[in-house]
Each structure stands twice: as structure tokens, then as C-alpha cells.
Amino acid sequence: MYKPPTATNMSKTIDRHPPPRARFRAMGGEGGFRKACLAALALGTSLASPAMAAPPDPVEYNAAIERARTGDHAPALDMLRARASADPQDVRAAKDRVTIASWAGLDAEVISSYLALPQEAQSGLDMIEAAARAYRNEKQFSAALSLFQKGLRIAPGHLAFLIGETMVLADLSKPASIAKGELLVRDVPLNADVHAALGYAYSRIGRNFDALRSYNRALELAPARADLRRERIFAYGRVGLAAPALALSDAEPGLLDPAQQRKVQAAAAAELVRLAPRPSRNESERFLVADRAISRLDSLIALWREQGQGAEESIQQARLDRIVAYHARFRMQDASAEYQALRAEGVTVPPYVLAEVASAYLYLRKPVIARDLYRDLIDAGDPDLTQRAEIGLFYALVENEEIEAARAHIEAVNQARPIWHYEKGQPEKLPNSDRLESEMAAAMAGLFADDLPEAERRFSSMTDAAPANVGLRTGRASVWRVRGLPRTAEADLKIAETQAPRALDVEVEQGLTALDLNEWRQAELLSRDMLTRFPENLRARRLDRLWQVHNKAEFQLRTEYGFGGGNPLTGNRDRGIEAVLYSPPLDYNWRVFAGSGHASGRFEEGKGKRDKVFAGVEYRTRNLVLEAEASGHRYGHGSKPGMRLAASVDINDNWQIGATGEVLSSDTPLRALHNGIKADGISAFLRWRENERREVRGSAQTLWFSDGNDRVAALVEATQRIHTQPHFRVDLGFDLSFSANSRSNVPYFSPSAEAAAMPHLTLTHIIHRRYETVWDHALTLGAGGYWQKQYGTGAILSADYRHTVRANDVFEASAGVATLYRPYDGDYEPDLRASVNFTFRF
């Protein structure tokens, strides 16, 4: 609250001499000047001249008054208080007490002493002014206004009363304060206090730039005035120019008291904090402001702690601001630690800081804490923070696997946000960017809920309506990639690239798509670029993580164990194990691999065994995967060499073809090998995959056995998703197979012709999922028919139950049991087996 010298600093500058010529003009000419002189003369007489009721010792009395003029108020006040008690009728002493108490800033004593004056003494201009100032300082604005207006009725041109009235009206937020202040400036343009009073009135109604202009004008008229220099600093702060305010404060040490100086320093640091998240001139400088803000706050906190008691509030505010700066600098761990420290000290953290803390916890993968904080923000009701918190809560719910709740929440938020909004002074309606944000989040909800058709529909609808929106096009590309359509996604990203070639989301999505397309060099280039430019960004880190995983070696282990039964294909108590080790990629496209395997089973003619070792090379590039393998086999009839060549070609996102040729095929029945019969083979497949919900695959195989038997086989497999929930899905499948052999009188199962039709239902449930860690289990039930030439038809029943765990992108393990009940040569043979599979990248 501005206090001009004529109102509050008279204890140091009181002047009882007539005003200068300029003040003479300001007071309304000759009449005003005469009244002012009479008022000053009356006050001087009361303090320096003998009165009718003089104190017992005039010398002592006058000496005390003179000491009060120099700032030593206590002796005079003590004397005057005693005098008031001894002689309440001593008007001179009573009036002097009002004046000196005013000098000492004892506003309550001024008021009580003024009220104790006789009625005629209360009408003295000096008494009215002192009491009015005291009432204003005590924030009794109505009483102060009444006294200033009383003084104006007595002395209409008295400038101190005019200024006081203007400022009290400003204290009361009355619009009349501006009109009176502007009128004063027009009538008395060369008076600094008049301009300062108008500046104060402007600041009270928020016209801060006008206030700054008024204070600057006042300083032009009275550049030596320290109080005006202080008010100018505060005015700079109110208009948001904290840096100039700090520069002015630093240029005059001691101008502000410690509390005021802390406030100016804190405002300058807070200004840096507010600027920290703003876009920078270039990417390399985006954290410069945040680093400066943190450094300044660190220094201020250390400085203020040295100042001791009285700085606690400033230190607390600086620590709160530092949390915001930590967030802007992506020092999320520091932000959360500071928040916890403040909470432990019992500090109430304001909503604007809670918004940054919630975001920090979400970044740190602590969605439960983030969820609760976002809910608190929404309950707080701050409109600016609520919209941000609504989106933050959606992602917190998603990351906490509360998918249904997240979907319901974002749909409600989206419906509550209007499509259009109106800017003040703008007659045309404008698109609501907040609605677009919630629409995109609602589309992403479909992706998180595994409702990919809905996610694609919503993104396509928005992208078609706004084809130049890079975010929408990138979002749709992301959905297509997840649906197994990377080439379609790539086409969309190429369009986005023409509009924003260096945008983070575009490049990250291009990198992820490149990995799906076996575009290894492109993936590496994009990954390195993203990590170099945005090392703190979680999506950039995710792309780099997947690239690093791709460059690891890979170990695979497959095991199977049969529990009894008389399966003529695998034998009784059969076992199988195979391990293979792949090298890290060589020259991007190549991997070498080596492994070994063992299989055994008991048959009527004895126990059959097969051991093999193999090594080969794999070539992976866009649209093509090739494998060449050489192997050695031992199955009781010496060592036999084998070889395998395989190729698969992606025609587009929907069609894939492939073929495999083998010398000593891995599909040779173990019983045939046990009897010294091997087989070579060739197979081919054609796959059509619409998306993750529908697929058909057909394959054919020919095996040439060394005993002269020729086998042909065909298999058609089809799957269709029939139900999807966020953690549960149901797939309907249908397998149709046929095989025929040229010879049936052989020591292994070799029907002259057979066919099977097997519908099956697969139910998959995610038991636990947290980021890259997923644990699910699946149950597949099948029931169909089997036909074998010469043996007629029969039923086939199957069941498979399996648990799978995936962790940290490098580990996957599954374990399950399966049973099959079907006839062989007319006899039903139950088959029960367990399997364990393991993949690890290192």
C-alpha cells in the first residue's frame, strides 16, 4: 500500500514552514495557500510556544519535543502520556501527543489520542490529517475517508486531503479513485505525490501498466525520493517485469527491506520458472532457462537460510517454485523428492505445483500416486489446471491398468468440452483445442483397451477432417502399426514427414515402424537422432530401448514331455528339447545361429532317439527373410547330414508367402528314424492377414521317405476375434487338414488318407500387466471330427492351457499342458504332454 510522505513519512520529513511556490499553486492559489499557512502556524504554535496550560517545566518539555523531531520519540511520548494522565485538559499536550505518535507510527495511539481531544481540537487540519492517516494504516478505510472528506470541507484545496481521499477510495476499490486521481494530475501536474497517488489507484484495479507509467512520472519530478523508487520496483513486478525490478533493486542495496528484497528476488526466479517450459529458439537451448531458474533458486534458498528467522515463507515459496523448474528440466526424481520433503514438513502444496508433481510421478512410472494427485487437482476446481488434470488422470488410469475407468473418464471429459469456443472481441467461433486434445485421448483409449477398430475409426475420422494435422496422422499411423499394418502406417508417416520432418512423434513412430519392416539402418538413424535430441523423452527412450534389444544376442529353448499314452507319432513317454543361440546382428541384416536338439520316445520295437546339431545364417531385410542351415543327425543308424533352406516374402501388409526345403526333414517321424528311415521334404505357405482380428493361412508339404513312401499334406488355419476387453479376448479358430501316403505298410503311422476338421476357441486373459511386464494365461478348447481311410470317422477333442510371462523386452517364458484325444487306426489314444519355452536376449 503506497504511503506518500505527506501521509506517513512525516516523522522524518515534517516541515512546518510554508510550502514552496509550486505547492502554493497546487493548493489552489492565494486562498488555499493562506489556509495552509494558518494550519502550519497552528501546529508550530502547539509544539514550540507556551500554551495557556503550560507544562510544569517548559525547558524540559521543549527539549523532549525537539528530540522527537530528530526521531527519538520515546521521551516525548512518555512525558505526554504522563501529562495526559495528570492534566487531561491540557489540549496542547494532547495535540502534541497525536502528532508525535503519528511520527512514531503508533497508529492505534494516534486514534485513541485524537478521539480524546475536545471537539474543537479535532477539527484542526493537522489533527484530522494525522488521524485519517492512522485510520488508513489500520485499514479502517471508512473512518479514514470520513476524516479526509471532513478536512476537505474545512480546507477544500488542501492537497494532502485530496491525495488521501484518492488513496482511501482506491483502498475501498471505488472507481471514483481513478477519476479523482486523474483530475488531480490534470490540476497539479508537477506534484510527484499526485502522480504516485494515481499510480496507487491504478494498481488497485489492476491497471498495472498505467500504474507503472504514473510512478515513472512521479520519479521524473522527484528523482531523489526513495519511497517512489521503491514503488517503481513494485510496479515493475506487478506488470510481470521481474528482471528489471530485480536490476533496480540490486542497483540500490538497502532501498528495500529484507522481506521486500526477497519478494523481488523470488519474483525474478519465478519468472524464469514460468519461462522454462516455453519453446526455445532451438532444441539445444530448451533447458537453458530451466537450468538458470534452478541455479538461481538454489542460491536464493541458501542465502535466505543464512538470513535466519523471517525468511521461512520465502524459502518455502522458492522450494515450491523449484519443483516446477525441476519438472521443466525433467529432473522428475528431484521434483518428487522435494515434494515429499515439503509434505513431511507439513507444507500445503498449492495446486499449480501439484500438477507438476503428478506429471513427475507419471513420468517415474508411479501411476497410483499420479492418479490420486490428479483427482485432487480436479476436485480443487481451478479451471486452468482441471483441463490438464483431466488428461493426466486418463493416462494415470491407463498406466495403472484401470482401462475401463480410463475409457469412461475420457469419454465424459470429451463430451463436456465444447467443439467450438468464442474469444472475447472475436465474433467468429473458433475450434476448441481442448476438445481436440480430449478427442485424441479418447481415440487412444481404444488402442489401450485393445479396441483397435474403434481407435482406427476415430483417428481416421479426425484425420480425414483435418489432413494437415500432424498429431492426428501420427496417431493413426500408430494404430495401424499396432494392428500389424506397418506399410500403411509408413505411408501416413511419409505425409506427416512432409509437414513436420523433425517432429519428435513423427520420428519416433517412423523408428518403430522401421523396426517392424526390418529397415534396420533407418531404425538406427532415427533412434540415435531421437536420443541425441531428446534424451529425456520417454518415447525416444522407448525407441532406443527396442533398438538396443534388437542388437542383442538371443537364446531360445524349447522343451516338451509326454506323459504315457500310446501316441504312434511320438511314442510313449516322449521327450524333446531344442536350444538355439542367435548372434547379435552382423552388418544390420545378418545373424548366425547354432543349436542342438534331442528327442526320444518308446515304441513297441524299442526306444527311439534323435540327436542333432545345427548351425546356419539368417538374413533379414525389408519384405524378405532367408535362412540357411546345415545339420548333423544321429538316430541309431550312424551320423547323417541335413540341410534346410527357408524363405518368406511379404507381398504387402496382408499377404505373405514362404517356402522351406529340407534334407532330412525335421518333420520326419521319430519312429521312422528309429527304423532307419529318413525323409526329405519341401513345403510352402500362403498367409492372408487382414489385421490382428482375422487371418487365414494355408500350407502344403511333401515328404519323400527313404523307404519309397511319398506323403502329401495340406493344412488350412483360420482365426477370427469374436470378443475383446482390455484384459480379455476370445478368438475362434478353425483348422482343416488332409494328408495322404503312397505306402501304408511301413513301421510308422502312415495312413493312406486322413482328414480332420477342428474348430477351437481360445480364451486369453491378462493376469498382470505393468509396462513391459505382462503375465497372461490362455485356454484353448477344440472339438472336431477325424476321418481315416479304411477306419471311418471319429471325434477329436483337445485342450491346451498355458501361462506366459514377458518382462523387460528381453525375457519371455511360457509353460503349459495340452491333451489330445483322437483315434489312430481306429483306436483312441489319449495324449497328455507338458511344454516349457524360453527366450532370452542378452
GUTOR-905890 format. One record per residue (C-alpha): x, y, z. Coordinates in steps of 0.05 Angstrom, whole numbers, plus 5000, padded with zeros to 4 digits. Last residue first. Example, Ala and Ser with C-alpha at 12.3 -4.5 7.8 and 13.67 -1.06 7.14 Angstrom:
// GUTOR-905890
X|Y|Z
5273|4979|5143
5246|4910|5156
This chain:
// GUTOR-905890
X|Y|Z
5427|3789|4526
5362|3767|4497
5324|3710|4529
5271|3663|4502
5241|3604|4540
5191|3551|4524
5164|3497|4571
5119|3441|4549
5074|3390|4581
5041|3330|4549
4979|3287|4553
4957|3241|4496
4897|3196|4498
4897|3141|4444
4832|3123|4411
4837|3062|4365
4811|3065|4294
4878|3067|4260
4896|3124|4306
4837|3156|4340
4836|3223|4376
4842|3252|4446
4892|3308|4453
4917|3339|4518
4959|3400|4530
4998|3427|4589
5032|3494|4592
5093|3535|4607
5115|3600|4575
5176|3644|4583
5195|3710|4553
5253|3755|4571
5286|3813|4535
5231|3866|4529
5235|3880|4604
5190|3821|4621
5144|3772|4586
5108|3717|4623
5065|3664|4590
5018|3613|4623
4987|3557|4581
4927|3512|4579
4913|3468|4519
4853|3425|4507
4835|3377|4451
4779|3331|4430
4776|3295|4364
4717|3252|4346
4715|3193|4298
4707|3175|4226
4719|3113|4185
4776|3065|4192
4791|3045|4120
4811|3116|4103
4818|3159|4165
4768|3213|4184
4772|3259|4243
4719|3305|4271
4722|3365|4316
4726|3392|4387
4775|3444|4410
4789|3482|4474
4845|3532|4480
4859|3564|4548
4906|3623|4554
4945|3654|4611
4976|3722|4617
5033|3755|4653
5060|3820|4624
5119|3863|4644
5136|3918|4595
5090|3969|4628
5055|3934|4685
5009|3878|4665
4981|3823|4709
4931|3767|4697
4920|3782|4624
4866|3734|4600
4866|3695|4535
4808|3650|4514
4820|3608|4452
4762|3571|4419
4772|3513|4371
4740|3485|4309
4777|3423|4285
4766|3388|4219
4809|3328|4204
4828|3288|4143
4864|3223|4130
4889|3182|4072
4935|3122|4063
4950|3126|4137
5024|3127|4154
5040|3117|4227
5109|3087|4228
5135|3017|4213
5110|3019|4140
5052|2982|4107
5015|3047|4090
5050|3069|4027
5034|3126|3979
5014|3170|4038
4958|3221|4042
4946|3281|4085
4889|3330|4099
4878|3386|4149
4825|3436|4166
4836|3481|4227
4784|3530|4251
4794|3585|4303
4752|3630|4346
4788|3681|4387
4766|3707|4454
4798|3767|4489
4809|3791|4560
4848|3846|4594
4820|3908|4558
4760|3870|4530
4754|3838|4463
4706|3786|4434
4700|3748|4369
4770|3752|4340
4773|3707|4279
4825|3654|4264
4835|3609|4204
4883|3551|4191
4886|3510|4127
4931|3450|4125
4955|3406|4069
4995|3342|4068
5030|3299|4017
5069|3238|4035
5112|3195|3990
5135|3127|4015
5194|3097|3980
5231|3073|4042
5275|3135|4041
5215|3178|4054
5197|3235|4008
5157|3288|4045
5111|3338|4010
5081|3397|4047
5024|3446|4036
5005|3508|4075
4945|3554|4080
4938|3611|4129
4877|3654|4143
4877|3713|4190
4826|3760|4223
4829|3802|4286
4901|3828|4287
4894|3854|4216
4872|3828|4148
4922|3772|4148
4928|3728|4087
4981|3674|4090
5008|3629|4036
5052|3570|4054
5102|3524|4022
5135|3459|4040
5191|3414|4015
5214|3349|4044
5268|3298|4054
5253|3237|4096
5292|3186|4136
5281|3113|4150
5328|3074|4195
5274|3043|4239
5287|3093|4295
5283|3147|4243
5213|3125|4223
5192|3122|4295
5217|3194|4306
5172|3218|4250
5208|3260|4197
5182|3331|4207
5253|3358|4220
5267|3339|4148
5329|3301|4128
5345|3347|4070
5298|3405|4077
5264|3456|4032
5222|3512|4060
5175|3560|4025
5141|3626|4041
5086|3673|4021
5057|3734|4056
4997|3776|4041
4962|3830|4083
5014|3884|4096
5045|3875|4028
5080|3820|3989
5118|3798|4050
5166|3743|4029
5188|3683|4069
5248|3639|4054
5275|3574|4082
5334|3529|4064
5349|3468|4107
5405|3418|4107
5419|3350|4137
5478|3305|4146
5472|3235|4175
5512|3203|4230
5503|3129|4242
5440|3089|4246
5418|3100|4317
5387|3169|4308
5446|3215|4299
5437|3278|4259
5483|3333|4233
5457|3400|4209
5468|3455|4159
5421|3515|4159
5404|3571|4111
5351|3622|4130
5321|3678|4089
5274|3734|4110
5246|3783|4059
5198|3842|4058
5251|3891|4083
5314|3855|4105
5331|3795|4146
5385|3745|4130
5395|3685|4176
5456|3640|4178
5465|3569|4200
5486|3519|4251
5458|3451|4271
5467|3396|4320
5422|3336|4323
5404|3279|4368
5348|3231|4355
5326|3173|4399
5279|3115|4392
5266|3066|4448
5245|2997|4428
5204|2958|4377
5138|2972|4411
5156|3046|4415
5187|3089|4469
5205|3161|4454
5265|3207|4448
5282|3275|4420
5346|3316|4427
5366|3383|4399
5426|3426|4384
5440|3498|4366
5476|3548|4324
5459|3615|4296
5488|3669|4252
5452|3735|4243
5454|3781|4183
5416|3844|4163
5449|3900|4202
5522|3885|4185
5520|3829|4237
5460|3826|4283
5475|3797|4352
5486|3722|4349
5430|3673|4354
5433|3614|4402
5388|3553|4393
5364|3501|4443
5319|3442|4428
5287|3392|4475
5240|3334|4464
5215|3278|4507
5169|3220|4495
5138|3180|4550
5107|3132|4499
5116|3144|4425
5118|3208|4385
5073|3192|4325
5044|3127|4349
5015|3161|4411
5008|3105|4461
4997|3144|4524
5049|3159|4577
5061|3231|4599
5095|3267|4542
5149|3320|4554
5165|3381|4513
5222|3431|4514
5240|3492|4473
5298|3538|4490
5316|3602|4453
5377|3647|4464
5383|3715|4431
5442|3761|4423
5426|3835|4430
5420|3887|4375
5345|3884|4372
5343|3898|4447
5384|3962|4436
5335|3984|4381
5276|3970|4427
5308|4011|4482
5324|4068|4435
5252|4072|4413
5229|4071|4485
5278|4125|4503
5251|4170|4448
5181|4155|4474
5202|4172|4545
5234|4238|4527
5295|4257|4569
5346|4242|4515
5310|4287|4466
5359|4309|4412
5411|4255|4419
5361|4200|4436
5317|4220|4378
5374|4223|4328
5403|4157|4351
5337|4122|4345
5321|4152|4278
5388|4131|4248
5384|4061|4279
5313|4050|4254
5333|4073|4184
5392|4026|4183
5349|3968|4208
5291|3973|4160
5264|3905|4182
5193|3930|4170
5172|3925|4243
5236|3961|4264
5223|4015|4212
5153|4025|4241
5182|4038|4310
5231|4088|4280
5178|4123|4239
5135|4129|4302
5194|4161|4338
5208|4208|4280
5136|4232|4275
5127|4240|4349
5191|4281|4356
5177|4328|4298
5236|4336|4252
5202|4327|4184
5139|4365|4204
5094|4375|4143
5129|4330|4093
5142|4280|4149
5067|4274|4163
5056|4251|4092
5112|4200|4099
5082|4179|4166
5016|4161|4132
5052|4117|4081
5093|4084|4136
5030|4066|4175
5002|4030|4114
5068|3994|4108
5068|3976|4182
5000|3943|4182
5004|3895|4241
4947|3926|4281
4998|3961|4326
5027|3995|4264
4959|4017|4241
4944|4047|4309
5010|4085|4309
4997|4111|4239
4930|4138|4263
4965|4176|4318
5017|4204|4270
4962|4230|4225
4925|4261|4283
4988|4294|4310
5009|4320|4242
4944|4358|4230
4944|4375|4156
4890|4324|4139
4839|4355|4186
4771|4323|4171
4803|4260|4143
4849|4257|4202
4792|4264|4252
4751|4208|4221
4813|4165|4212
4832|4173|4284
4763|4154|4308
4756|4094|4263
4827|4069|4278
4815|4071|4353
4748|4037|4344
4780|3981|4303
4836|3975|4354
4794|3960|4414
4854|3933|4451
4834|3977|4510
4898|4018|4503
4885|4030|4430
4812|4047|4442
4834|4096|4495
4879|4128|4443
4817|4152|4407
4791|4182|4471
4858|4217|4482
4854|4245|4412
4784|4271|4424
4807|4300|4491
4862|4341|4457
4815|4362|4401
4765|4387|4453
4820|4427|4487
4838|4458|4420
4768|4487|4414
4758|4508|4342
4739|4581|4336
4672|4616|4332
4671|4682|4296
4653|4747|4331
4721|4756|4365
4721|4810|4419
4727|4759|4474
4745|4693|4443
4690|4643|4428
4693|4568|4433
4676|4509|4389
4674|4434|4399
4651|4441|4470
4684|4400|4525
4637|4360|4568
4631|4303|4519
4706|4294|4518
4712|4293|4593
4658|4240|4599
4691|4198|4544
4758|4208|4579
4732|4182|4645
4695|4121|4616
4758|4100|4579
4803|4109|4639
4755|4070|4683
4754|4014|4633
4830|4014|4628
4848|4015|4701
4915|3985|4682
4953|4034|4727
4984|4062|4663
4915|4073|4635
4889|4106|4699
4949|4152|4700
4939|4168|4626
4867|4189|4638
4884|4227|4702
4934|4269|4663
4881|4287|4611
4833|4310|4666
4890|4344|4704
4906|4389|4645
4834|4410|4639
4828|4420|4714
4891|4463|4720
4864|4522|4681
4794|4515|4710
4818|4511|4783
4765|4466|4815
4805|4435|4872
4768|4369|4860
4803|4363|4793
4870|4375|4826
4856|4323|4880
4839|4273|4825
4904|4288|4790
4942|4276|4855
4907|4209|4866
4924|4185|4795
4996|4208|4800
5006|4169|4864
4977|4106|4831
5014|4119|4766
5084|4113|4794
5122|4104|4729
5172|4160|4741
5140|4201|4685
5072|4192|4719
5103|4214|4785
5131|4276|4751
5064|4293|4720
5031|4290|4788
5086|4334|4817
5077|4385|4761
5002|4390|4773
5014|4391|4848
5055|4454|4839
4997|4492|4807
4951|4463|4860
4988|4492|4921
5029|4446|4967
5008|4453|5039
5072|4447|5080
5071|4399|5139
5146|4388|5140
5137|4317|5113
5097|4346|5056
5154|4392|5039
5203|4334|5038
5157|4292|4995
5150|4347|4945
5225|4358|4943
5235|4283|4930
5182|4283|4875
5214|4342|4839
5285|4314|4847
5263|4248|4816
5229|4285|4760
5290|4324|4738
5257|4333|4670
5283|4404|4667
5212|4432|4665
5195|4386|4724
5254|4411|4764
5232|4482|4750
5163|4468|4777
5193|4436|4839
5239|4497|4846
5178|4541|4851
5155|4503|4912
5224|4508|4942
5225|4583|4929
5157|4590|4963
5183|4554|5025
5246|4596|5028
5205|4660|5023
5160|4637|5079
5218|4618|5123
5256|4683|5114
5235|4715|5180
5284|4677|5223
5352|4665|5193
5385|4707|5140
5432|4650|5125
5373|4608|5103
5356|4664|5055
5423|4660|5020
5420|4584|5012
5349|4587|4985
5369|4644|4939
5428|4606|4910
5388|4543|4897
5332|4585|4867
5381|4619|4820
5412|4553|4798
5343|4521|4787
5319|4580|4746
5383|4583|4704
5377|4508|4690
5304|4516|4670
5323|4575|4624
5378|4535|4590
5336|4473|4582
5309|4484|4512
5375|4511|4487
5397|4451|4444
5327|4446|4415
5327|4515|4384
5298|4583|4398
5262|4556|4459
5190|4534|4468
5163|4551|4538
5173|4502|4595
5226|4546|4630
5190|4613|4621
5147|4605|4683
5208|4583|4724
5248|4643|4699
5192|4689|4722
5191|4653|4789
5265|4670|4797
5251|4743|4785
5191|4741|4832
5233|4708|4886
5285|4762|4882
5232|4817|4887
5199|4783|4947
5266|4771|4980
5283|4845|4973
5216|4864|5004
5229|4819|5064
5300|4844|5072
5280|4917|5070
5284|4952|5003
5329|5010|4987
5386|4977|5025
5426|4959|4964
5408|5005|4906
5428|4974|4839
5404|4906|4863
5334|4933|4870
5334|4965|4801
5360|4900|4770
5309|4859|4808
5252|4902|4782
5281|4898|4711
5280|4821|4717
5211|4818|4748
5176|4852|4690
5109|4819|4702
5068|4882|4706
5063|4876|4782
5138|4868|4789
5153|4932|4751
5104|4967|4797
5140|4941|4859
5205|4969|4833
5171|5036|4818
5142|5037|4888
5212|5031|4918
5238|5087|4875
5179|5129|4897
5196|5116|4970
5269|5133|4958
5252|5203|4932
5313|5233|4899
5283|5231|4830
5225|5276|4849
5190|5301|4785
5217|5246|4740
5203|5198|4796
5129|5217|4796
5127|5205|4720
5156|5136|4729
5105|5122|4784
5049|5143|4738
5074|5100|4680
5079|5040|4726
5008|5050|4749
4983|5054|4677
5019|4988|4665
4987|4958|4726
4915|4974|4711
4895|4921|4761
4842|4959|4800
4887|4974|4859
4947|4987|4815
4912|5045|4781
4894|5078|4847
4967|5071|4870
4991|5103|4806
4942|5160|4816
4970|5171|4885
5041|5169|4858
5023|5221|4805
4995|5267|4859
5054|5254|4905
5103|5276|4850
5070|5345|4841
5082|5378|4773
5015|5361|4741
4972|5393|4795
4904|5405|4762
4908|5350|4709
4942|5302|4757
4889|5316|4810
4833|5303|4760
4866|5237|4741
4868|5218|4814
4796|5238|4826
4772|5199|4766
4814|5138|4785
4791|5139|4858
4718|5145|4836
4721|5072|4814
4719|5052|4887
4763|4994|4906
4759|5013|4980
4835|5022|4983
4828|5063|4919
4777|5108|4954
4828|5113|5010
4881|5134|4960
4840|5188|4928
4816|5216|4995
4888|5219|5020
4912|5256|4958
4856|5307|4964
4868|5313|5039
4943|5324|5029
4928|5375|4974
4885|5421|5017
4842|5458|4967
4775|5447|5001
4800|5466|5071
4744|5455|5121
4701|5411|5076
4765|5378|5051
4785|5361|5123
4718|5327|5134
4728|5289|5069
4795|5264|5095
4762|5246|5162
4705|5207|5130
4753|5170|5084
4796|5149|5143
4735|5123|5181
4713|5084|5120
4783|5057|5109
4795|5027|5177
4855|4991|5148
4898|5009|5210
4943|5049|5164
4881|5084|5137
4857|5101|5208
4926|5128|5225
4929|5171|5163
4860|5199|5178
4882|5214|5250
4944|5251|5228
4907|5290|5174
4850|5309|5221
4898|5331|5275
4938|5374|5226
4875|5405|5199
4848|5422|5267
4776|5399|5274
4791|5350|5329
4813|5409|5372
4742|5438|5370
4712|5372|5393
4759|5364|5451
4813|5312|5441
4805|5241|5468
4786|5215|5399
4853|5240|5373
4891|5207|5429
4857|5140|5415
4869|5145|5340
4942|5167|5347
4954|5113|5398
4928|5060|5350
4971|5089|5294
5037|5087|5332
5079|5103|5270
5129|5144|5312
5113|5208|5273
5039|5196|5284
5052|5186|5358
5089|5253|5355
5029|5289|5324
4976|5259|5368
5017|5271|5431
5028|5343|5410
4953|5351|5406
4943|5324|5476
5000|5366|5504
4969|5429|5475
4899|5410|5497
4919|5404|5571
4850|5386|5598
4870|5314|5614
4921|5341|5665
4960|5289|5703
4941|5229|5659
4952|5267|5595
5017|5296|5623
5042|5226|5637
5026|5206|5565
5060|5270|5541
5124|5256|5580
5128|5183|5556
5114|5206|5486
5168|5259|5488
5219|5211|5516
5201|5155|5465
5202|5195|5401
5276|5200|5385
5268|5214|5310
5302|5282|5306
5236|5319|5315
5224|5277|5377
5287|5305|5407
5260|5375|5395
5195|5357|5430
5234|5330|5490
5274|5394|5494
5211|5435|5491
5181|5400|5551
5245|5402|5591
5250|5477|5580
5176|5489|5594
5178|5453|5661
5109|5450|5695
5073|5441|5629
5038|5501|5600
4962|5508|5606
4955|5573|5568
5006|5549|5520
5079|5566|5512
5104|5562|5441
5141|5507|5405
5095|5448|5392
5025|5478|5392
5050|5541|5359
5080|5502|5302
5016|5464|5291
4975|5529|5288
5025|5562|5242
5022|5503|5195
4946|5506|5192
4947|5582|5182
4998|5574|5127
4955|5521|5093
4894|5565|5096
4932|5623|5066
4959|5580|5009
4889|5556|4993
4863|5626|4989
4921|5652|4948
4922|5598|4895
4890|5529|4896
4937|5486|4936
4978|5465|4876
4998|5536|4861
5025|5546|4931
5059|5478|4927
5097|5503|4867
5114|5567|4903
5144|5530|4961
5102|5508|5022
5101|5550|5086
5145|5523|5142
5122|5467|5187
5161|5413|5153
5155|5341|5175
5207|5299|5139
5225|5242|5185
5162|5232|5225
5124|5259|5164
5134|5193|5129
5062|5171|5131
5015|5216|5092
5052|5274|5062
5110|5228|5051
5066|5184|5006
5043|5116|5032
5033|5064|4977
5000|5000|5000
